[in-house]
Amino acid sequence: MLDIVRLVTGGFGVFGLLYLARQLPPLLTQYRLHQTRVGGAKRYSEWRGAPGAGPDVLDRLEGELIVSRLKRLAGVGVASIVGIALALFPPFR
């Protein structure tokens, strides 16, 4: 019974890493494009050197969405590694 649990846990870990490998490269590209477009401006006055012409709400929301997805993928990566570690090295014997 414990072997089945280890197998399922390891399977979830492997599938999590595969999900991470598929989702991370396009999301990093999207993040780089967003940073290039926005220019990393934190305030409206820093937006492309024009005073008063700041990033609009959609640009800021897009940036927050990308960052939250990156944080979620970091959690998936950690959970996958923990799942694989638990499958390979069970704490109870």
N, C-alpha and C positions, 0 to 999 in steps of 0.2 A: 504493500500500500504506500509506504514511504517513497519507494522508487517511482511510483506513478506521480506522486506530488512533486518530486524533484524533476521529473521529466517535463511536467506541465509548466512548472516555474521556470525552468531553463528555456522551454519553448517560448514562453512569453518574453523572456529576456532577449532571445535571439530575434523574435519578431519586432520587439521594440527598437533594437539596434538597426534592423532593416528599415523600419519606418523612419528612424532618424536619418539614415543615410539617403533616403529618398526625398525627405522634406527639407533638410538643412541647406543644400547647395542653392536651390532656387530662392529660398528665403534670405540667404546671405546676399545673393545678387540683388534682390529687391531692396534690402537694407542699404547696400552700397549706392544704388541708384537714387534712393530717397535722400541719403546724406549728400550726394552730389547735387541734387536739385535744390535741397533746402540750404545746403552749405553749413550745416551744423549751427545755424543761428539759434540762439536761445531767446533773444528779444526781438521785437519788431524792428528796432532801429538797426540791427545787425543784418537785416535781410538784404543781401546783395548790394550793400553800400547805400541804398536809397532810404533816407529817413522817412519814417511813417509808412513804408511799404513792406509790411511784415508778412510772414507766412499765414495763409488763411487757415480757417478751422479745419478744413479737410486735410491739409498737409500735416497739421499737428496730430489729428486723429489717426491718420495713416501711420505716422511714426510710432504712436503709442500702440497701435495694433501690431505692427511688426515687432516691436520690443516685447510685447506680451506673448506673442507666438514664439519668439526666441527663448523666453524664459520657460515656457511650457515644454519646448523641445529639450531644454537643459534638464528639466525634471524627468522627461522620458528617458534621457540618456542615463541619468543616475539610477532610476528605477530598473532599467534594463541591466545595468552592470551589477546591481545588488541581486537581481533575480538570477543572473548567471552565476554569481558567486555563491548564492545559497544552494543552487543546484549542484555545483561542483564540490563545494565544501559544506556539507550539512552541519548545523550547529549541534544536533543531537545524534548520538550514535548508540 
